[in-house]
Amino acid sequence: MTSLIIIGAGPGGYQAAVHAAKHGLKVIIFEEGHVGGTCLNVGCIPTKTYVHSATFAEAIERQQQVVEQLRGGVETLLSHPAITLVRERASFVDAHTVETPSGQRFTADNIIIATGSSAKLLPIEGADAPSVLTSTELLRLTELPRRLCIIGAGVIGMEFASVFQRFGAEVTVVEYLKECLPMVDADIAKRLRKLLEKRGITFYMGAGVKAIRGTSVYFDQKGKELSVEADVILMATGRKPNVSPDFANAGFDFDPRKGVLVDNHFQTTVPGIFAIGDVNGRQMLAHAAEMQGIHVVNSLLGLPDEMDFNIMPAAIFTEPEAACVGPSEDQLKEARTPFECHKAFYRANGKALAMKETEGMVKLCSEPNRGHILSCHAFGAHAADLVQEASVLMCCRATVAQLSSMVHIHPTLGELLRMAAE
């Protein structure tokens, strides 16, 4: 008998399946496309091959090699005797039954929805023009565009802006908000944007796109009507949860824009049905999906864990990187949370100087009197690694005073955290 049905074999779905199988559950997992989901096939993995490739031609070649290797690894994991992989779409018949297009029906007491998300397009004139691409389609290009206009300065927009400028494209970014990367501390985001501007990327901040006509992007900025010409236009305006009309057959609450409504243990409004990852709209990150899936399986098995989903690190792989965990300084002020701010700069770090990576800053926020660490936001070489260390310290409820007493290897960039704590 099937113990668990999982719909979607992205990072959340396949990790949940493997974790469940290792603990004795019989799992059926459905995937109509490639295993690995958006992240592996058309998201974070392919884009990282671009980040670490010297040329556009090399990036195209390496992307497919890396994706196929990792996809093969996921296939191997899902070959576990307790896991049945069904390569079809699964639709809800009722709260405990799903059906495939070929007519097969499967029943289980517990079902995990892990259907991910897809690119969200602005509802504007010309959004369907041939020159307008999503990140998925941009990764399929075989020729480097001479001029690339990116609508949106979030994670996707900034990563592609950085890498395509390095490959030699003329890059322009048009963003509605007054600053890029709204999830990152405003001071950090501004410094990173200014650095990318020096490298040749043009930014139009506070600019609302009105229409796309042919290869022209029209927008308003401070009351002025402006336009940008581009060979390719990337629509990087966020992602939307992949919800389906058949969800209504199961009876749980969901919103086409916000995703599936879940509680703190990712259970929907119908007992026994869970939604993890992008589809619940809470934290659209691959590692969030993975840990949410494992947490759900632990809950089903009665296994305790100490996962704190309020501490969720994230990284932006521009050049240099940016990363964050916890609220920004502005968010702490808005919440009227008492805090202290501690900073350290790459130019004062020996390893950064030796690496010729002196552009960067680390900002720690903590409770007053060198108390518990509340957040860490950074940009610079290996910023993601620094924020990961801060995330671990936050999970352990470490204080800034304790951090300043922790021995760090010299010379390393990790010393920046200790410098900030001091």
C-alpha positions as CSV (number, residue, x, y, z in Angstrom):
1,M,0.0,0.0,0.0
2,T,1.2,3.5,-0.8
3,S,2.1,5.5,2.3
4,L,2.7,8.8,0.5
5,I,2.0,10.5,-2.8
6,I,4.2,13.4,-3.9
7,I,3.2,15.5,-6.9
8,G,6.4,17.1,-8.4
9,A,10.0,15.8,-8.4
10,G,11.7,19.1,-7.9
11,P,14.1,19.7,-5.0
12,G,11.3,19.6,-2.4
13,G,9.5,16.6,-3.9
14,Y,12.5,14.3,-4.6
15,Q,14.2,15.1,-1.3
16,A,11.0,14.3,0.6
17,A,10.6,11.0,-1.4
18,V,14.1,9.9,-0.6
19,H,13.8,10.9,3.1
20,A,10.5,9.0,3.4
21,A,11.8,5.9,1.6
22,K,14.9,5.7,3.9
23,H,12.5,5.7,6.9
24,G,10.3,2.8,5.5
25,L,7.5,4.6,3.7
26,K,6.2,3.5,0.3
27,V,6.2,6.5,-2.0
28,I,4.8,7.3,-5.4
29,I,6.1,10.5,-6.9
30,F,4.8,12.1,-10.1
31,E,6.7,14.3,-12.6
32,E,5.6,15.1,-16.1
33,G,8.9,16.9,-17.0
34,H,12.5,16.3,-16.1
35,V,13.3,15.4,-12.5
36,G,15.0,18.1,-10.5
37,G,12.5,20.8,-11.1
38,T,13.1,24.4,-12.0
39,C,16.3,24.8,-10.0
40,L,18.2,22.0,-11.6
41,N,16.9,22.2,-15.2
42,V,16.2,25.9,-15.9
43,G,17.1,27.8,-12.7
44,C,19.9,28.0,-10.2
45,I,22.1,25.3,-11.6
46,P,22.2,26.5,-15.2
47,T,22.7,30.1,-14.1
48,K,25.6,29.1,-11.9
49,T,27.3,27.4,-14.9
50,Y,27.0,30.8,-16.6
51,V,28.5,32.6,-13.5
52,H,31.5,30.3,-13.5
53,S,32.1,30.2,-17.3
54,A,34.6,32.5,-19.0
55,T,32.6,32.9,-22.3
56,F,29.1,32.5,-23.5
57,A,30.1,29.6,-25.7
58,E,31.6,27.8,-22.8
59,A,28.5,28.5,-20.7
60,I,26.2,26.9,-23.3
61,E,28.3,23.8,-23.4
62,R,28.9,23.4,-19.7
63,Q,25.2,24.1,-18.8
64,Q,23.9,20.9,-20.5
65,Q,26.8,18.8,-19.2
66,V,26.2,19.9,-15.6
67,V,22.4,19.6,-15.7
68,E,22.5,16.1,-17.2
69,Q,25.0,14.9,-14.6
70,L,22.9,16.2,-11.7
71,R,19.7,15.0,-13.3
72,G,21.2,11.5,-13.5
73,G,22.0,11.7,-9.8
74,V,18.4,12.5,-9.0
75,E,17.2,9.6,-11.2
76,T,19.5,7.3,-9.2
77,L,18.1,8.6,-5.9
78,L,14.5,8.0,-7.1
79,S,15.4,4.4,-8.1
80,H,15.1,3.4,-4.4
81,P,13.0,0.2,-4.1
82,A,10.4,2.0,-2.0
83,I,9.9,4.8,-4.5
84,T,7.8,4.6,-7.7
85,L,8.4,7.4,-10.2
86,V,5.4,8.0,-12.5
87,R,6.4,10.2,-15.4
88,E,3.0,11.7,-15.8
89,R,1.0,14.6,-14.5
90,A,-1.1,13.9,-11.4
91,S,-4.5,15.6,-10.9
92,F,-6.7,15.5,-7.8
93,V,-9.9,13.4,-8.0
94,D,-10.6,13.9,-4.3
95,A,-8.6,14.5,-1.1
96,H,-6.9,11.2,-1.2
97,T,-6.9,10.2,-4.9
98,V,-5.0,11.4,-7.9
99,E,-5.3,10.5,-11.6
100,T,-3.0,10.6,-14.5
101,P,-3.8,11.5,-18.2
102,S,-3.5,7.8,-19.0
103,G,-6.3,7.0,-16.6
104,Q,-4.3,5.5,-13.7
105,R,-5.6,6.2,-10.2
106,F,-3.6,6.2,-7.0
107,T,-4.7,6.6,-3.4
108,A,-2.8,7.5,-0.2
109,D,-3.7,8.9,3.2
110,N,-1.0,11.6,2.8
111,I,-0.2,13.7,-0.2
112,I,2.5,16.3,-0.7
113,I,2.1,19.0,-3.4
114,A,5.4,20.1,-4.7
115,T,4.5,21.6,-8.1
116,G,6.9,24.6,-7.9
117,S,6.4,27.9,-9.7
118,S,6.7,29.5,-13.2
119,A,7.8,32.9,-14.5
120,K,5.3,35.7,-14.0
121,L,4.9,38.2,-16.8
122,L,3.7,41.8,-16.5
123,P,0.2,42.4,-17.9
124,I,1.3,45.0,-20.4
125,E,1.1,45.7,-24.1
126,G,3.7,43.6,-26.0
127,A,4.5,41.1,-23.2
128,D,4.0,38.3,-25.7
129,A,6.3,39.8,-28.3
130,P,8.9,37.4,-29.8
131,S,11.7,39.5,-28.4
132,V,10.4,39.0,-24.8
133,L,11.9,36.0,-23.0
134,T,11.6,34.4,-19.6
135,S,14.7,33.2,-17.8
136,T,14.0,29.6,-19.1
137,E,14.0,30.8,-22.7
138,L,17.1,33.1,-22.2
139,L,19.1,30.0,-21.1
140,R,18.2,28.4,-24.4
141,L,19.9,31.1,-26.5
142,T,22.8,29.9,-28.6
143,E,24.0,33.4,-29.6
144,L,24.9,36.2,-27.3
145,P,22.5,39.2,-27.7
146,R,24.3,42.5,-28.5
147,R,21.8,44.4,-26.4
148,L,19.8,42.9,-23.5
149,C,17.1,44.8,-21.6
150,I,16.1,43.2,-18.3
151,I,12.8,44.2,-16.7
152,G,13.1,43.6,-13.0
153,A,16.1,44.0,-10.6
154,G,15.3,41.1,-8.3
155,V,17.5,38.0,-7.9
156,I,16.9,36.7,-11.5
157,G,17.4,40.1,-13.1
158,M,20.5,41.0,-11.3
159,E,22.2,37.6,-11.8
160,F,21.6,37.7,-15.6
161,A,22.6,41.3,-15.8
162,S,25.9,40.6,-14.1
163,V,26.8,37.5,-16.2
164,F,25.6,38.8,-19.6
165,Q,27.5,42.1,-19.1
166,R,30.6,40.0,-18.4
167,F,30.1,38.0,-21.6
168,G,30.1,41.3,-23.5
169,A,26.4,42.2,-24.0
170,E,25.2,45.8,-23.5
171,V,22.9,45.4,-20.5
172,T,20.1,47.7,-19.3
173,V,18.0,47.1,-16.2
174,V,14.6,48.7,-15.7
175,E,13.1,48.4,-12.2
176,Y,9.9,49.8,-10.7
177,L,11.2,50.0,-7.2
178,K,13.7,52.6,-6.1
179,E,16.4,50.0,-5.3
180,C,17.4,46.6,-6.5
181,L,17.1,43.4,-4.5
182,P,14.4,44.4,-2.1
183,M,15.1,41.4,0.2
184,V,18.6,42.7,0.8
185,D,19.7,45.5,3.1
186,A,19.2,48.8,1.2
187,D,22.8,49.9,1.9
188,I,24.2,46.6,0.6
189,A,21.9,46.6,-2.5
190,K,22.9,50.2,-3.4
191,R,26.6,49.5,-3.1
192,L,26.3,46.4,-5.3
193,R,24.3,48.3,-7.9
194,K,26.8,51.1,-8.0
195,L,29.6,48.6,-8.5
196,L,27.7,47.0,-11.4
197,E,27.1,50.4,-12.9
198,K,30.8,51.1,-12.9
199,R,31.3,47.9,-14.9
200,G,28.9,49.1,-17.6
201,I,25.4,48.1,-16.7
202,T,22.8,50.8,-17.0
203,F,20.0,51.0,-14.4
204,Y,16.7,52.9,-14.5
205,M,15.3,52.7,-11.0
206,G,11.8,53.9,-10.0
207,A,10.8,53.2,-13.6
208,G,7.4,51.7,-14.5
209,V,7.3,49.7,-17.8
210,K,4.2,50.7,-19.8
211,A,4.6,48.8,-23.1
212,I,6.9,46.7,-25.3
213,R,6.7,47.5,-29.0
214,G,8.9,45.4,-31.2
215,T,12.4,45.6,-29.7
216,S,11.6,48.8,-27.7
217,V,10.8,49.0,-24.0
218,Y,8.8,52.1,-23.0
219,F,8.7,53.2,-19.4
220,D,8.0,56.2,-17.1
221,Q,10.7,57.5,-14.7
222,K,10.1,60.6,-12.6
223,G,7.3,61.8,-14.9
224,K,9.4,61.4,-18.1
225,E,8.6,58.9,-20.8
226,L,11.7,57.0,-21.9
227,S,12.5,54.0,-24.0
228,V,15.3,51.4,-24.4
229,E,16.2,49.5,-27.6
230,A,17.2,45.9,-27.2
231,D,17.7,42.7,-29.2
232,V,16.4,40.6,-26.4
233,I,14.1,41.6,-23.5
234,L,14.2,39.5,-20.3
235,M,11.0,39.6,-18.2
236,A,12.4,39.0,-14.7
237,T,9.4,40.2,-12.7
238,G,9.1,37.3,-10.3
239,R,7.5,33.9,-10.2
240,K,4.0,32.6,-9.5
241,P,3.0,29.4,-7.7
242,N,2.0,26.5,-10.0
243,V,-1.6,25.9,-8.8
244,S,-4.1,23.9,-10.7
245,P,-7.9,24.0,-11.0
246,D,-8.1,20.3,-9.9
247,F,-6.8,21.4,-6.5
248,A,-10.5,22.4,-5.9
249,N,-11.4,18.7,-6.0
250,A,-9.4,18.0,-2.9
251,G,-11.1,20.8,-1.0
252,F,-8.1,22.8,0.4
253,D,-7.8,26.6,0.2
254,F,-5.5,28.1,-2.5
255,D,-5.1,31.3,-4.4
256,P,-3.9,31.5,-8.0
257,R,-1.6,34.3,-7.2
258,K,-0.5,33.5,-3.6
259,G,-0.4,29.8,-3.8
260,V,-1.7,27.0,-1.4
261,L,-2.6,28.1,2.1
262,V,-0.6,26.1,4.7
263,D,0.0,26.2,8.4
264,N,3.5,26.3,10.1
265,H,3.9,22.6,9.4
266,F,3.0,23.1,5.7
267,Q,-0.3,21.2,6.0
268,T,-3.2,22.6,3.9
269,T,-6.7,23.2,5.2
270,V,-7.4,19.6,4.5
271,P,-5.7,17.2,7.0
272,G,-3.2,14.9,5.3
273,I,-2.5,17.2,2.3
274,F,0.6,19.3,2.4
275,A,2.2,21.9,0.1
276,I,5.9,22.6,0.1
277,G,8.3,24.9,-1.8
278,D,7.3,27.5,-4.3
279,V,3.7,26.4,-4.6
280,N,2.9,27.6,-1.1
281,G,4.4,31.0,-1.9
282,R,6.2,31.4,1.4
283,Q,9.9,31.1,0.6
284,M,10.6,30.6,-3.1
285,L,14.0,29.0,-2.6
286,A,15.2,25.5,-3.6
287,H,16.7,24.9,-0.1
288,A,13.5,26.0,1.5
289,A,11.6,23.5,-0.5
290,E,14.0,20.7,0.5
291,M,13.8,21.4,4.2
292,Q,10.0,21.9,4.1
293,G,9.7,18.5,2.5
294,I,11.9,16.8,5.1
295,H,10.0,18.5,7.9
296,V,6.7,17.2,6.5
297,V,8.0,13.7,6.3
298,N,9.4,14.0,9.9
299,S,5.9,15.1,11.0
300,L,4.3,12.1,9.4
301,L,6.8,9.8,11.0
302,G,6.6,11.5,14.4
303,L,10.3,12.4,14.2
304,P,11.2,15.6,16.0
305,D,13.4,18.2,14.3
306,E,14.7,21.7,15.2
307,M,14.2,23.4,11.8
308,D,13.6,27.2,12.2
309,F,12.1,28.5,8.9
310,N,12.3,32.0,10.2
311,I,16.1,31.7,9.7
312,M,16.3,31.3,5.9
313,P,19.5,32.4,4.2
314,A,19.5,33.4,0.5
315,A,22.1,34.4,-2.0
316,I,22.3,36.3,-5.2
317,F,25.1,35.1,-7.5
318,T,26.1,38.4,-9.1
319,E,29.7,39.3,-9.4
320,P,30.4,39.9,-6.6
321,E,27.9,37.9,-4.7
322,A,25.3,39.2,-2.3
323,A,23.6,37.3,0.4
324,C,21.3,37.7,3.4
325,V,19.7,36.0,6.4
326,G,17.2,37.7,8.7
327,P,15.6,41.1,8.5
328,S,17.3,44.1,7.0
329,E,18.1,47.2,9.0
330,D,15.1,49.0,7.5
331,Q,12.8,46.1,8.4
332,L,14.1,46.1,12.0
333,K,13.4,49.9,12.2
334,E,9.9,49.4,10.7
335,A,9.1,46.7,13.3
336,R,10.5,48.9,16.0
337,T,12.9,46.2,17.1
338,P,15.8,47.4,19.2
339,F,19.1,46.6,17.6
340,E,22.7,47.4,17.1
341,C,24.5,47.5,13.7
342,H,28.0,46.2,13.2
343,K,30.0,46.5,9.9
344,A,33.2,45.2,8.4
345,F,34.7,46.0,5.0
346,Y,36.5,43.7,2.6
347,R,39.3,46.3,2.0
348,A,40.4,45.8,5.6
349,N,40.7,42.0,5.2
350,G,44.0,40.4,4.3
351,K,42.5,37.5,2.3
352,A,40.3,39.9,0.3
353,L,43.4,42.1,-0.5
354,A,45.4,39.0,-1.6
355,M,42.5,37.9,-3.8
356,K,42.1,41.4,-5.3
357,E,38.5,41.3,-4.1
358,T,38.4,44.5,-2.0
359,E,34.8,45.5,-3.0
360,G,32.4,44.3,-0.3
361,M,30.8,44.8,3.1
362,V,29.3,42.7,5.9
363,K,26.6,44.1,8.1
364,L,25.5,42.3,11.3
365,C,22.4,43.4,13.3
366,S,22.1,42.2,16.8
367,E,20.1,42.7,20.0
368,P,21.4,45.7,22.1
369,N,24.5,45.2,24.2
370,R,26.1,42.7,21.9
371,G,23.2,40.3,22.2
372,H,21.8,37.6,19.9
373,I,22.5,38.0,16.2
374,L,19.3,39.1,14.4
375,S,20.6,39.2,10.8
376,C,23.5,39.3,8.4
377,H,23.6,41.0,5.0
378,A,26.6,41.1,2.8
379,F,28.1,41.6,-0.7
380,G,31.5,40.7,-1.9
381,A,33.5,37.6,-2.8
382,H,32.0,34.5,-1.2
383,A,29.3,36.5,0.5
384,A,27.0,33.4,0.5
385,D,29.6,31.5,2.6
386,L,29.8,34.3,5.1
387,V,26.1,34.5,5.5
388,Q,25.8,30.8,5.8
389,E,28.1,30.9,8.9
390,A,26.0,33.7,10.3
391,S,22.9,31.6,9.7
392,V,24.3,28.7,11.7
393,L,25.2,31.1,14.5
394,M,21.7,32.4,14.5
395,C,20.2,28.9,14.6
396,C,22.4,28.3,17.7
397,R,21.2,31.5,19.3
398,A,24.8,32.9,19.4
399,T,25.5,36.4,20.5
400,V,27.8,39.0,18.9
401,A,29.9,38.8,22.0
402,Q,30.3,35.1,21.5
403,L,31.1,35.5,17.8
404,S,33.9,38.0,18.7
405,S,35.5,35.3,20.9
406,M,35.4,32.6,18.2
407,V,38.7,31.7,16.6
408,H,38.7,32.2,12.8
409,I,41.4,30.9,10.5
410,H,43.8,33.6,9.2
411,P,43.8,34.7,6.5
412,T,40.2,34.0,5.5
413,L,37.2,36.1,4.5
414,G,35.5,34.5,7.5
415,E,37.4,36.9,9.6
416,L,35.1,39.6,8.4
417,L,32.4,38.3,10.6
418,R,34.6,38.5,13.6
419,M,35.8,41.9,12.6
420,A,32.2,43.1,12.4
421,A,31.4,41.5,15.8
422,E,34.4,43.4,17.4
